[in-house]
Amino acid sequence: MSLYGEYDPQNIFAQIIRGDAPCYKLYEDDDVLAFLDLFPQSRGHTLVIPKKAQARNLLEIDADSLSKMILTVQKLTRVLVDELQPDGVQVAQFNGAPAGQTVFHIHMHIIPRYAGEGLGIHAASKAEAAELEALQARIVARLNG
């Protein structure tokens, strides 16, 4: 898909926001939702999405929604780093299929990076449910603690 087009209210992230599709939720408020990626590139790979903005990418999102999303990214990055102790952390956002975007609802990736471990190919393999549940519990406890 190109940078321009109509927002599809049936995309998987819109379904997750509505509660029509499950996720391993880490954080939610009135404006933002964050959850673990089912097909992580590394342990702790998290996605952060705006709930109210029907924007496909950075070019379409309003400033208020973008601000709330990036503040949540910062908050969760701190928690993930404290909990997982990675050697680095990558924050990424893609716009359009040629740039790597696969879900056309704006979202940001928080990807912990570990020395000596290469970055996995996105969507190459699905994480184990038990592993995601355990990590979810740890992160939620840290956020609420």
Backbone bond lengths (Angstrom), bond angles and torsions (degrees), N, CA, C in turn:
res aa  C-N    CA-C-N  psi(-1)  N-CA   C-N-CA  omega(-1)  CA-C   N-CA-C  phi
1 M - - - 1.460 - - 1.520 109.15 -
2 S 1.292 114.49 148.97 1.458 119.65 -179.08 1.529 110.54 -83.87
3 L 1.286 115.43 -176.90 1.461 120.72 177.39 1.520 112.64 -69.12
4 Y 1.310 116.95 -22.45 1.461 120.38 -173.95 1.520 110.71 -118.40
5 G 1.313 115.73 145.97 1.456 120.39 179.40 1.509 110.49 161.23
6 E 1.281 115.08 -175.76 1.464 121.37 -179.93 1.526 110.04 -86.41
7 Y 1.321 115.75 142.16 1.457 121.29 174.69 1.527 108.69 -70.96
8 D 1.319 116.91 132.41 1.460 122.43 178.90 1.529 109.26 -98.48
9 P 1.344 118.78 107.66 1.455 120.80 -178.65 1.530 113.62 -69.63
10 Q 1.327 117.47 -0.85 1.467 121.35 176.18 1.530 112.78 -100.96
11 N 1.339 117.54 6.46 1.463 118.07 177.68 1.525 109.38 -63.64
12 I 1.320 116.43 157.32 1.464 120.90 -172.78 1.525 112.72 -59.50
13 F 1.325 119.08 -34.60 1.458 119.89 -179.41 1.523 111.13 -71.95
14 A 1.327 117.73 -36.95 1.465 120.56 174.53 1.529 109.99 -63.22
15 Q 1.327 116.39 -38.24 1.466 120.04 177.23 1.525 111.27 -64.42
16 I 1.333 116.77 -40.71 1.465 120.77 178.06 1.524 110.00 -63.73
17 I 1.317 118.24 -44.52 1.470 121.70 179.36 1.524 110.66 -58.04
18 R 1.332 116.73 -42.55 1.473 121.23 -179.79 1.522 113.16 -74.29
19 G 1.316 117.28 -12.54 1.459 120.67 -176.26 1.517 112.78 85.90
20 D 1.327 117.26 12.42 1.467 121.80 179.40 1.529 112.42 -85.10
21 A 1.299 117.49 -12.47 1.466 122.77 177.31 1.532 107.28 -136.79
22 P 1.325 117.11 143.92 1.472 120.09 -177.37 1.527 112.14 -79.63
23 C 1.322 114.91 162.77 1.459 121.12 172.73 1.518 108.61 -155.99
24 Y 1.314 115.84 164.97 1.461 122.60 174.28 1.525 106.90 -95.61
25 K 1.333 114.66 82.43 1.461 122.67 -172.52 1.526 111.52 -68.77
26 L 1.325 114.35 132.55 1.458 121.20 175.29 1.517 111.62 -105.41
27 Y 1.329 116.26 -36.24 1.463 120.93 -174.64 1.520 108.67 -154.37
28 E 1.341 114.87 143.14 1.458 119.81 174.13 1.511 109.43 -154.22
29 D 1.323 115.35 138.23 1.454 122.03 168.89 1.529 106.56 -136.20
30 D 1.321 118.07 -165.87 1.462 120.06 -177.37 1.525 113.28 -64.86
31 D 1.327 117.00 -23.65 1.463 120.99 -171.39 1.520 116.24 -113.39
32 V 1.333 117.43 -23.79 1.462 121.37 -169.87 1.532 110.19 -136.08
33 L 1.319 115.09 147.05 1.460 122.24 175.17 1.524 107.91 -131.94
34 A 1.333 116.57 136.32 1.464 121.41 177.61 1.526 108.62 -129.74
35 F 1.325 115.51 139.04 1.463 120.41 -177.38 1.525 109.78 -152.84
36 L 1.325 115.05 161.83 1.456 120.70 179.14 1.521 110.48 -74.21
37 D 1.320 116.32 141.21 1.457 122.08 176.53 1.530 108.37 -72.47
38 L 1.326 117.33 130.17 1.464 121.75 178.60 1.525 112.17 -69.13
39 F 1.326 116.37 -23.09 1.462 122.47 -179.16 1.530 108.53 -122.19
40 P 1.329 116.82 66.27 1.472 120.37 -170.29 1.517 114.12 -69.21
41 Q 1.320 113.93 148.53 1.458 120.71 174.01 1.519 110.85 -87.42
42 S 1.340 116.24 -17.28 1.457 122.18 173.55 1.532 107.16 -160.25
43 R 1.333 115.67 165.78 1.464 120.99 179.50 1.534 109.27 -61.12
44 G 1.339 116.20 124.63 1.458 121.45 179.13 1.520 115.02 96.91
45 H 1.328 118.34 1.10 1.472 122.52 179.96 1.527 108.91 -53.83
46 T 1.318 115.81 119.82 1.464 123.13 -174.38 1.522 110.13 -123.23
47 L 1.328 115.61 145.45 1.459 122.89 176.16 1.516 109.30 -113.83
48 V 1.317 116.70 139.63 1.469 122.84 178.60 1.523 107.41 -125.61
49 I 1.341 115.33 127.38 1.466 120.50 -176.47 1.528 110.71 -132.26
50 P 1.332 116.78 148.44 1.461 119.92 171.79 1.537 108.69 -78.83
51 K 1.318 116.25 144.01 1.467 119.74 -177.85 1.525 113.11 -91.55
52 K 1.315 117.59 -31.60 1.466 120.62 -173.68 1.523 113.60 -95.16
53 A 1.308 117.23 -29.26 1.466 121.12 -176.22 1.525 110.23 -79.58
54 Q 1.301 116.73 122.61 1.462 121.00 174.00 1.528 107.60 -94.19
55 A 1.312 113.84 68.97 1.456 121.68 -176.78 1.520 108.96 -114.97
56 R 1.310 116.27 136.43 1.452 121.15 179.22 1.525 111.62 -80.65
57 N 1.349 116.71 -29.23 1.457 119.54 -174.61 1.523 111.02 -159.21
58 L 1.317 115.44 -175.61 1.464 122.92 -177.24 1.521 112.84 -60.16
59 L 1.319 117.19 -29.23 1.456 121.24 -178.36 1.529 112.76 -72.73
60 E 1.321 117.21 -18.00 1.464 121.13 -173.74 1.523 114.75 -108.32
61 I 1.319 118.91 -16.85 1.465 121.26 -173.65 1.529 111.09 -78.71
62 D 1.326 115.77 143.95 1.462 120.70 177.04 1.531 109.27 -77.35
63 A 1.323 115.48 156.26 1.466 121.76 -174.25 1.523 112.75 -62.28
64 D 1.325 118.50 -38.14 1.460 121.14 -179.12 1.527 111.04 -64.40
65 S 1.330 117.41 -46.10 1.467 120.82 179.08 1.520 111.12 -65.29
66 L 1.321 116.78 -40.16 1.460 121.26 178.55 1.532 110.80 -63.21
67 S 1.320 116.40 -42.94 1.469 120.58 179.12 1.521 111.12 -61.21
68 K 1.316 116.65 -45.17 1.473 120.58 179.91 1.524 110.76 -64.57
69 M 1.327 116.61 -38.49 1.456 120.44 179.99 1.534 110.72 -65.64
70 I 1.331 118.25 -47.05 1.466 120.25 -176.26 1.535 111.23 -69.45
71 L 1.320 118.04 -32.54 1.469 119.79 175.56 1.529 110.77 -65.50
72 T 1.320 116.79 -36.58 1.466 120.80 176.11 1.527 110.14 -68.75
73 V 1.319 117.42 -39.21 1.465 120.94 176.09 1.522 109.73 -57.37
74 Q 1.316 117.20 -45.92 1.470 120.65 -179.86 1.527 110.75 -62.12
75 K 1.328 116.71 -46.12 1.474 121.80 -179.42 1.528 110.57 -59.81
76 L 1.322 116.64 -47.81 1.460 120.14 -178.55 1.518 112.33 -70.31
77 T 1.313 117.80 -34.52 1.460 120.52 177.23 1.522 109.54 -60.61
78 R 1.314 117.01 -42.92 1.472 120.33 178.36 1.525 111.01 -60.86
79 V 1.322 116.76 -44.95 1.467 121.04 -179.28 1.528 110.78 -65.66
80 L 1.327 117.11 -45.04 1.462 120.37 179.22 1.532 111.52 -61.65
81 V 1.321 116.87 -42.01 1.461 120.54 178.92 1.524 110.15 -64.57
82 D 1.331 117.48 -43.82 1.466 120.27 178.53 1.526 111.51 -61.82
83 E 1.318 116.89 -42.11 1.462 120.99 -175.92 1.526 113.13 -77.20
84 L 1.320 117.58 -44.04 1.462 120.94 -171.55 1.529 114.49 -97.50
85 Q 1.325 117.05 -16.17 1.462 122.05 178.70 1.540 113.28 52.68
86 P 1.342 117.37 49.40 1.465 118.50 176.86 1.527 110.20 -71.31
87 D 1.308 115.33 166.08 1.463 120.54 177.60 1.520 111.82 -82.67
88 G 1.318 116.37 -16.44 1.455 123.02 178.34 1.515 108.65 -163.16
89 V 1.311 115.69 173.47 1.466 119.67 176.99 1.526 107.80 -145.30
90 Q 1.301 115.12 135.23 1.463 122.06 179.40 1.518 108.13 -108.18
91 V 1.324 116.77 130.42 1.462 122.28 173.97 1.526 105.67 -115.64
92 A 1.334 115.77 124.77 1.463 119.77 -173.90 1.521 111.38 -136.65
93 Q 1.317 114.81 152.98 1.458 122.06 176.71 1.518 106.47 -149.46
94 F 1.348 116.76 127.17 1.461 122.15 -174.50 1.525 110.67 -113.03
95 N 1.322 116.67 145.98 1.461 122.36 -177.69 1.522 109.95 -128.86
96 G 1.324 116.73 106.37 1.458 122.40 -179.50 1.513 112.17 90.84
97 A 1.322 115.42 149.48 1.465 121.26 -177.92 1.533 113.29 -56.54
98 P 1.341 120.29 -42.23 1.458 119.34 180.00 1.533 113.12 -62.22
99 A 1.342 116.92 -21.07 1.462 121.42 178.58 1.530 111.97 -90.99
100 G 1.330 116.84 -2.72 1.453 120.14 178.34 1.518 115.27 107.24
101 Q 1.322 118.43 0.10 1.464 120.88 179.76 1.526 109.36 -71.68
102 T 1.340 116.45 130.81 1.463 121.06 179.40 1.522 112.82 -117.52
103 V 1.329 117.53 -22.81 1.469 121.86 174.67 1.519 106.34 -116.97
104 F 1.320 116.37 125.48 1.460 120.59 -171.59 1.525 112.37 -96.32
105 H 1.339 113.07 55.36 1.465 125.46 166.58 1.521 101.99 -133.04
106 I 1.314 117.99 123.28 1.466 119.74 -175.30 1.521 110.29 -50.62
107 H 1.321 115.21 136.33 1.456 120.93 178.37 1.528 109.04 -156.02
108 M 1.320 113.20 158.17 1.462 119.97 177.74 1.516 108.42 -121.03
109 H 1.320 115.04 143.15 1.458 122.89 177.85 1.521 108.73 -101.54
110 I 1.325 116.13 134.98 1.464 122.26 167.94 1.520 104.63 -114.08
111 I 1.339 115.76 115.36 1.462 120.11 -173.57 1.533 109.43 -124.03
112 P 1.340 116.98 103.25 1.464 118.98 174.84 1.528 109.64 -61.51
113 R 1.328 115.68 140.42 1.466 120.59 -179.12 1.530 108.40 -120.92
114 Y 1.315 115.29 136.21 1.449 122.57 -175.42 1.519 109.75 -119.19
115 A 1.338 116.32 131.75 1.471 121.48 -179.56 1.520 109.38 -56.24
116 G 1.327 115.14 135.38 1.453 120.35 177.60 1.515 114.65 83.02
117 E 1.332 117.66 -5.11 1.461 121.62 178.75 1.516 109.01 -113.18
118 G 1.299 116.10 123.10 1.450 120.12 176.07 1.519 110.38 -72.64
119 L 1.297 115.15 162.48 1.458 121.05 177.98 1.515 108.78 -81.93
120 G 1.327 116.45 126.30 1.451 120.39 179.42 1.519 111.68 -68.18
121 I 1.310 115.77 161.20 1.463 121.34 177.11 1.516 107.95 -79.58
122 H 1.320 116.43 126.93 1.458 120.40 -177.77 1.522 110.17 -61.42
123 A 1.314 115.42 136.83 1.464 124.81 178.11 1.520 112.61 69.15
124 A 1.332 117.98 12.07 1.461 120.45 178.95 1.522 110.96 -74.59
125 S 1.330 116.85 -37.65 1.459 119.69 178.89 1.517 109.87 -149.12
126 K 1.314 114.40 142.75 1.457 121.52 -179.08 1.521 109.34 -84.09
127 A 1.323 116.40 137.97 1.455 121.35 178.33 1.529 109.87 -69.98
128 E 1.308 116.17 154.92 1.462 121.76 176.99 1.524 109.29 -71.99
129 A 1.321 116.65 135.46 1.468 121.77 -178.14 1.527 111.65 -57.26
130 A 1.330 117.46 -42.65 1.467 120.63 -178.63 1.523 110.99 -62.55
131 E 1.332 117.03 -38.31 1.459 121.04 178.84 1.533 110.78 -66.51
132 L 1.337 116.39 -42.92 1.470 120.48 178.52 1.524 110.91 -65.35
133 E 1.323 117.58 -41.43 1.472 121.22 179.25 1.523 111.27 -62.86
134 A 1.319 116.96 -43.09 1.468 120.78 179.75 1.524 110.90 -64.49
135 L 1.320 116.52 -44.37 1.465 120.24 179.14 1.520 110.58 -66.18
136 Q 1.313 116.81 -41.83 1.466 120.98 176.91 1.529 110.19 -55.83
137 A 1.319 117.91 -47.58 1.470 121.73 -178.91 1.527 110.61 -60.42
138 R 1.335 116.99 -42.76 1.460 120.49 -179.81 1.529 112.32 -63.68
139 I 1.332 116.22 -44.32 1.478 120.26 -177.53 1.529 110.30 -70.18
140 V 1.317 117.46 -43.85 1.467 120.91 179.44 1.530 110.16 -61.58
141 A 1.323 117.00 -42.64 1.472 120.49 178.12 1.525 111.01 -60.61
142 R 1.319 117.09 -40.98 1.468 121.11 179.05 1.525 110.83 -66.75
143 L 1.344 116.77 -40.52 1.471 120.44 178.86 1.525 111.83 -65.60
144 N 1.308 116.37 -36.26 1.466 121.45 -177.03 1.520 112.82 -90.31
145 G 1.334 116.65 -6.90 1.464 120.63 -174.04 1.473 114.43 -88.41
